[in-house]
Structure formats: structure tokens, C-alpha cells
């Protein structure tokens, strides 16, 4: 694609997103409101900002701090049930419901996880199953559903609109966010970011455990220190995963880095096993949910949580009136 055509398409993408948002804000396009608070976790970029781990952390926080039954709604990228609105069970396979939906359902058994392209329909299904508050994983551009709190993850500040870059909207869309969030996916503490005076939460990935061969056995991430590992990842921004492994003291001797959400079939797994040799084969937690073959015994999956470093008080101040609780609790 020539530079001129790419630039023209990028301007078209950014302009269309800008006018679409204006039409919704002006009431010319209809927004649906449901009978529960709606919190959106989104971004201006297409991937790699940390939306999914932050949405999972927020769901856990609402459960533990406020005792709420949370409906976690997402599109559910990929899977054989593409296009269908479906409540995801902890045992559902990622090849059916999408890797992120399956991962949420397994790690959040108390939540009502629903996948569906129509966010309003998916949110209503979550309410029928008892949800008291809705969290949208990747909801900033899904404007047809009214939301009460828009959290926007900050990605690369120089990301141009698609197809010149990975941007979905121009950076002026940040003015519609109630809260900005900066997440260090590589485990490092993110630096400062321009916020325009809006509240800001800063967090980072924190390795929690290694799941051995996709099974129930879990060991401390510290066992990787001094070990040779071969990295397998089908995620956005895989370099962040490599940095996490290095920070744990592992010696990364090679890697197989695939496109985000890519199906990991038997041939790919066998090739990675051959390349790994005697090294431990380590993938991300999400990768376990798009395996199209049984995991080999030398495959370990690194599970990470979110560690909030700053801004927790600002988040609580926004959640309190929305949920009808005292902000000091």
C-alpha cells in the first residue's frame, strides 16, 4: 500500500470514528441503557495496552471490595461460536468461545462471563444471570450501550490511525474518558503520561505462578531463575512477555512469536518443541486457551496479575457514587 493511500485511509478511519462519537453524544444515534451500572475498559489502540488483565482485575476488585456479582462482557475474538451471544462456562474451550473469554471464565468463576458482538444484548444476558454491575472488556468504541464510567488504557502515544498504525481513534477521543490507566505489561513501572487533568491509575503485570503443562499444578515463577527457556506467544506486544521472562532471571534462548489470538496447532507445537531442545517451553496464560493440541509436559504457562501502583484512591472516588457506597470504605 502506497504512503499516500495509507495516509488517506488513516485520515478516513480517524474522521469516521470522530464523527460517529459526535453523533452518539448528540443523540442522533441511539444508545441503550440497562438496569445496572456499566463500566467500560477500553483503549485507543487495537491491542497490547492491557485491557484484558485490567478488566479481570477490576472484576475481582468489584467482587472482593464491594461484594458485587459482576457481569464481564466481551466480544470474544475468534472461536467457533463467532457472532453468537453466549454465557461462557469455566470449562468452555477457547477454540469455541475465544481465548480471552475462556480465560476470564476459568479465572473468574464467581463472575458472569458473556461473549457477544452486541454488547447490549450480552449485558442483558448477564443481568438475567444475576449480574449487579457490568464490566466491558474492550468497550470504548462500542457506543450503542450507555456506560457510566469509561476507563481508557493508554498505549503508544505516537500510534497513528489504522492502516498507518494500530490506532482506532485519534488521541482527542481521550477527552471522553473518565479515568485514564497506564499499564506496564512488561512488569516495569510505566513512566509519566499526559492526562489532561484526568484521574490516572498506574499498574504493572506481576508474575504470580507457572501452570505446568496446562494442568492444575502451579509453581512459583522464581523456579525460572537460571533456567534456559524457549518462549511461545500468540499475543499483541510479545516483547513484553520476553521482558517478563528475563526479569524473572530466565535465560531466553529462543522464541516463537505468532500473531495475536493465532491458533497453536500440533505442527506449531512440535516445531517449538524441536527448537526448544532441552529448554523449558514457556507460554502466556492466554496461549493455553488457543492450543489446538494437548500441551506437552515441558510446556509451562506464566500467569500474571495486576499490581496497582498509584491511583487506587482516584478509582475508588469514581466507583463510590456509581455503586452507591461510601468512598472511604
Buried (B, 14 or more C-beta within 10 A) or exposed (E): EEEEEBBEBBEEBBEEBBEBBEEBEEEEEEEEEBEBBBBBBBBBBBBBBBBBBBBBBBBBBBBEEBEBBBBBBBBBBBBEBBEEBBBBEEEBBBBBBBBBBBBBBBBBEEBBBBBBEBBBBBBBBBBEEEBBBBBBBBBBBBBEBEBBBBBBBBBBEEBBBBBBBBBBBBBEBBEBBBBBBBBBBBBEEBEEEEBEEBBBBBBBBBBBBBBBBBEEEBEEBEBBEEBBBBBBBBBBBBEBBBBBBBBBEBEBBBBBBBEBBBBBEEEBBEEBBEBBEEBBBBBBBBBBBBBBEEBBEBBBBBBBBBBBBEBEEBBBEBBBEBBEBEEEE
